[in-house]
């Protein structure tokens, strides 16, 4: 896609198409692919190493050439080692940023951004491109007899694409010519992505620098728009009709259905004792990797079940799985139309109404903490199933239709475990996401901190990208030193998150998985990303079978008791039984004292032992009705009273007869 018309000094060139570019262009839109825009050189996804980036000069380490990657983000403060661009030390036209492709490459274009900073405004307005085979002799891109000058940025965030004739070289330089100067303060700063097609190396100097090992799984590795996503889901349902069901939980603001793929040996029904699991992706529409991974996952589960894979068959028979690949389809459509690199960092993040869904759930944290501060008797405090404030549920409340749909979904299905898939980092975060005193960041643990850390580690430790000890930080946080897991509030304050709401309003434990440095990776990266995440996705689902489970029943009728409270000693967070009386309590291995209670029943306690194996300990409860409630129930049904009940009934009647005259005498005295 060529640049829009610019000033006369900006030269637009035609593009020579190479076959491999066309093969790799699937992540860009059709019109771009037809033009042969080709594959980006993947500096954003970190496949280009820091050592491949050089510069004429740089102001300091935090503004070095390794920070000149498209969409790289700075920290809150300027001046640290994680700044938001490459910035030259000098302000002249001899400055350059260089990329070593390590092998012959047909370069076809450059995408440019300004500096990521909330304090500075630094952009390059125009630049030249130079190429070399040895880094000594450089050949400029030409416009006839003159060097071509390409259009840069007018703002720091919007990516600007410039294309040129496919030229084979090993090195490419971006040479700024004009920039925003702001008097004497403006710096030469940029972030960039280079487009190119790698070619065979006749000298075979870098045999290791080949395409990354992808997946051998035969899946549909490409980006899917809404219609294509729906078509793929239907194809999976048709291939595995006995274990899949497609349903919708609601619609987006623009009317796109929020489709869910259910995978179970008995789709459409909740089976007694079988836990419910969900994956949610696409909350931010431009963070597309989660969407594609869930589409891959549903294909993979179908294929492996049909093949008879023992692990997958067991998982499907013992778990009811729900996959929601696109919670914000309106936002995704906006990002998809721009394509992998031109969507930038934020386009499509919000709903069509401009709502960030991960800040749009009811703030139950504040409700809980306010109650703790005001209540002197802690026995009167609730610690679970916090009600949603009335002002939040009104039609006038600024709540997205997508958010309302998810809340209804949460309330209708007794989910036990969930993960919310995001992009733009490599880390797993766990609740709470909100700090108690609205601090920008502060470790804010839940009563289930130890199990949440277990969950986060289960995903992070089995993820090939996260667990790579040699990887560099994505943006401005080095999560490797935390083993790639962190308390959400200790990273940054997120009021109204889905994770916190899920924990405080339902039984469901939920974490956030940041899947990749790149929010919108090129389609050629998708097989690698699936390979990075496949085992993690499976291992995390298997954690739903940790802890204890059972059924709370009425001792006399053997019927399940809905809404029974399950309390684990020394963990100040209870859960409740589902409609049929079944419950699931996620716990680490160990011995626990567990109590079940329900209105009208005598509480019952027992000791439950949780083992390390991937199956829960069965801890059933049979509760006895309180005498008065049991007597009332029998009388209503017209059943025959047992001797002990007849005695109890006479005692109650005698007590009532004794109380009645006393009350009458008190009324006479008052008169």
Phi, psi and omega in degrees: 000110182292162178292155172293162181306135180236192178294164185303332183287349181266121186258126175263132183239157174281170187239132173270125185272133172247148187300318183292328176301316180298322180294326185267000189271012190293341180280339178275170183286163187304318183293329176288318181297320180296331178276352178079032180302322172083191185271140170289157182278010165064037173291330181293323182276004174075013173288336170276120184284159178303325183291346178273356181250126178229164180212159178296324179192167174206150188292319179196174185301319181292349177241027181286175183298333179293346178266005182271036182265142180304134175069007177297142186248141177272169173280184180295321182258137170284156173102355179267191182277358181241062179274176195254034177176171162273131176232127180288149177289324184256157180247077177211173186277007178265006181275148181206154171245130187239140175239129176262113181282349178071356179199163179303134185220136173273093182286137184231350181178173180223140171246130187238144171227163172273197184277135174278112180194140175270356183248336186237153177235097183230118179221153173261124183275328179206158184201163172251162177236133179233148183228153183206154173261345185226001183068010177251312179257124185243137178245123180280154167292135188247150169243088186068243180263359182244157176292135179287139175244128186254149182284135178256224189252150171253345174220163187287339192255329185288120177290137179240125183262133172233135182244153176212171180303137178302121182232129183274127178197173175258327184244148175223139178239142171253121189241095183301141179246320176225152183205164178289117190262334176049055184071241179256009188259340187293135179252159172276105183224141178202158168236143188214156168230140180251135177263137180187166180240117179292141183241162177301139180267109183297333180268350180052043182286331182234069182297337180282341184272064179253182175301141182297149179297116180271200182261146175274352179293137182271083183239167183273086184273086174199168176277138184243129170282186187299313181295320179292323176298314180298320179295318179296317180298320177296321181294323177293317179298321179289327179286328183227064184293337183283341184236005183230155175207135176256131176217167181242140178262357181155198182229155173284176180301324181270006173094009177281133182288144178266092187279144176234138171259118175265135178233118185195158176285352177219067187298142179094355183226141171274121179266137182305124177087352181268123183287151179257131182235146176222144164246135177237131178229167174073021174302318169259116191298336181272355178264085199270345186298319179301320178302311182291325178295322179290325174295319175298318184296317181293325175296315183297314180298320177297311182297314184288328176294316179294329179283345179089020179300127188295318182296312182292320179299317179296317180299315183289324181287334185255359186220142171259110189256135178235124181242115177252098188283339185214096178281335182235068183295331178297314179296320180297320180298323178295313180293320183299322181295329178281326179100175190305313187261333188271356177288340180073200186271335190234343183299121180094355179298317186268163174291174179300331178280351182089026182259133171275109187297333182277005171237016192250000178274158182301134180280085179277344176300312180295323176301314181294311184292325176296317179298321179296320182290328185269334186269122179275332180264101185295339179293341180271354183280141170269154180230013182200164178051048178295132180290151178281130179304142185300324182295335180284330185272353181291156180295334182279347183296145181279071182238127183293149176299327178295320179294315179300321181295317181293321179297316177300320179300313179299321183284334184272336183239131182281069181298145180252320185215147181207160168221143183250114189268123180236187178208164180111355176208176174234090182191156173245126180248152182225158185294160000280151175271342185254136176281151186289323183251023179062026174292152179303324176201138180192132179300121186227088187278155169271169173298341179257032183308314185295322180285325176298322177295322176300312180300312181299318180292327179301321179282310187295320185288340180257002178271123188294326180284313181297318187277000177289112185290347183260003182285153178267160176299149179290308189226273186229017176225134176261090183282351177301325182289347174256015185059029173067023172227150180200146171299130186304316181291337178283346174270300174198154185286124180230085175290145178076028182280156178291325179301308182295318179299316181299319182289321186271337183254340182226185176277351196278130172270135184218140174238166174251131178248116172270112198272334189198151174300326184265122180292327185228074183293153178297151182302330179293343178274345189297320176299322178293317180295323176297317179297322178297325192250348186303308182295322179299316180299321180287314181299318181296318178300323182293341180291346178295345179261016174274154172095219182234156172210165179176191178231133175263119185238157169285125185299326184276318185263342183068011177279148176292148180253114179283144175074015175293141182268129178253117184245127176256125183303135178074006172239110189277054175205115182262165171232174183232155178283154180280186187301327181267005179093356180278151182216163178218127179236110181289129183210150172287162175305139181154183180251133186226144172264118188241136179237134174249136180216155178205154179302130178086005182233155173280127179301153179227138181235151175202163178265132181237134182255123178260127182261178181276342183294161181277055170208143184282157172278133179278121178229089179274156177227140174238112186262142179261131179295144171299149189304314184295317181295320179294319179297316179299319181297317181294318180297320180297323182278350181073022180283160178285134181279135172288165185305315182294328178287322176299318177298316180297321180296317178298321179297317180294320180293318179298319180296319180296321180293325179289324184286325186300311179299322180298318180294322179294319179297321180296323179294321179294319178299320181293325179292000000 
